[in-house]
Amino acid sequence: MATLIEAGLTQFAPTTNHYRLDTGHHILITRADDTQPVPDGLVQFVAGIRVDEVIAPDVEIFLCDENAQPIDADGDPTNGLTPLLRLAPDTSFDDACAAADGELSDVRYRPSTN
């Protein structure tokens, strides 16, 4: 089970919600709203290929602290911020929470000591 802490965090894109899981872990779930058609008037050719729609990226789940500060899942800052999980673009927030809960169910929560 997950508790929504805050929806639509403006410091992250596209749509990011902050949750607290029953395990005590905090997570951020980033999900694009939907695939979008390319608006008229935009250049619809990329490298000679016609672009008819923008495909939504994967749903990404990041560990975070209670203040919604992301935590790199692999601990290696040289490769950028690594999500805990990547799921299909059409995964709902509820299903993403369930996947994160399953992934973290055996990981003991350790709150920050800062």
C-alpha positions as CSV (number, residue, x, y, z in Angstrom):
1,M,0.0,0.0,0.0
2,A,1.2,3.5,-0.7
3,T,0.3,6.9,0.6
4,L,0.4,9.9,-1.8
5,I,2.4,12.6,-0.2
6,E,2.3,15.1,-3.1
7,A,1.2,14.9,-6.7
8,G,2.6,16.8,-9.7
9,L,5.9,17.9,-8.3
10,T,6.9,20.9,-10.4
11,Q,10.7,20.3,-10.0
12,F,10.4,17.1,-12.0
13,A,9.0,16.3,-15.4
14,P,6.8,15.1,-17.0
15,T,4.4,14.2,-14.1
16,T,6.0,13.1,-10.9
17,N,4.3,12.0,-7.7
18,H,5.8,11.4,-4.2
19,Y,4.6,8.4,-2.2
20,R,5.4,6.8,1.1
21,L,5.2,3.0,1.0
22,D,4.1,0.9,4.0
23,T,7.7,-0.4,4.2
24,G,8.7,3.2,5.2
25,H,10.5,3.9,1.9
26,H,9.7,7.1,0.0
27,I,9.6,6.9,-3.8
28,L,9.1,9.2,-6.8
29,I,7.1,7.9,-9.8
30,T,7.6,9.8,-13.0
31,R,5.0,9.1,-15.7
32,A,4.2,10.9,-19.0
33,D,0.6,11.8,-19.4
34,D,0.1,10.1,-22.7
35,T,1.5,9.8,-26.2
36,Q,0.9,13.1,-28.0
37,P,0.4,13.9,-31.6
38,V,3.0,16.2,-33.1
39,P,1.4,19.7,-33.3
40,D,0.8,21.2,-36.8
41,G,3.4,23.6,-37.7
42,L,6.3,21.8,-36.1
43,V,9.0,20.2,-38.2
44,Q,7.7,16.6,-38.6
45,F,10.8,15.2,-40.1
46,V,13.8,14.0,-38.2
47,A,16.8,12.7,-40.2
48,G,14.4,12.1,-43.1
49,I,11.9,10.2,-41.1
50,R,8.3,11.5,-40.6
51,V,7.4,11.9,-37.0
52,D,3.6,11.5,-36.4
53,E,3.6,11.1,-32.6
54,V,5.8,11.4,-29.6
55,I,6.0,8.1,-27.7
56,A,5.8,8.3,-24.0
57,P,8.9,7.3,-22.1
58,D,8.9,4.4,-19.6
59,V,7.5,5.0,-16.1
60,E,10.4,5.4,-13.8
61,I,10.5,4.8,-10.0
62,F,13.2,6.5,-8.0
63,L,14.0,6.1,-4.3
64,C,13.9,9.4,-2.5
65,D,14.0,10.8,1.0
66,E,11.0,12.2,2.9
67,N,11.7,15.6,1.3
68,A,11.4,14.1,-2.3
69,Q,15.1,14.4,-2.9
70,P,16.0,11.5,-5.4
71,I,18.4,8.8,-4.3
72,D,20.5,7.2,-7.0
73,A,19.5,3.5,-7.1
74,D,23.0,2.2,-8.1
75,G,25.0,4.7,-6.1
76,D,27.2,5.6,-9.0
77,P,27.0,9.4,-9.8
78,T,29.1,9.0,-12.9
79,N,26.2,7.4,-14.9
80,G,23.5,9.9,-13.9
81,L,20.4,9.3,-11.7
82,T,19.5,5.6,-12.0
83,P,15.9,4.6,-11.3
84,L,15.0,1.7,-9.0
85,L,12.6,0.4,-11.7
86,R,11.5,1.1,-15.2
87,L,8.1,0.0,-16.3
88,A,6.0,0.1,-19.4
89,P,4.8,3.6,-20.4
90,D,1.1,2.8,-19.8
91,T,1.7,1.6,-16.2
92,S,-0.6,3.4,-13.8
93,F,0.6,5.2,-10.6
94,D,-1.2,2.5,-8.6
95,D,0.5,-0.4,-10.4
96,A,3.9,1.4,-10.2
97,C,3.4,1.7,-6.4
98,A,2.6,-2.0,-6.2
99,A,5.8,-2.9,-8.2
100,A,7.9,-0.7,-6.0
101,D,6.4,-2.2,-2.9
102,G,7.2,-5.7,-4.2
103,E,10.8,-4.7,-5.0
104,L,11.4,-3.1,-1.6
105,S,9.4,-5.5,0.6
106,D,12.6,-7.3,1.7
107,V,14.7,-4.1,2.0
108,R,14.8,-2.7,5.5
109,Y,14.1,1.0,5.6
110,R,16.8,3.2,7.1
111,P,15.8,6.8,7.5
112,S,18.4,9.4,6.8
113,T,20.5,10.6,9.8
114,N,21.1,14.1,8.5
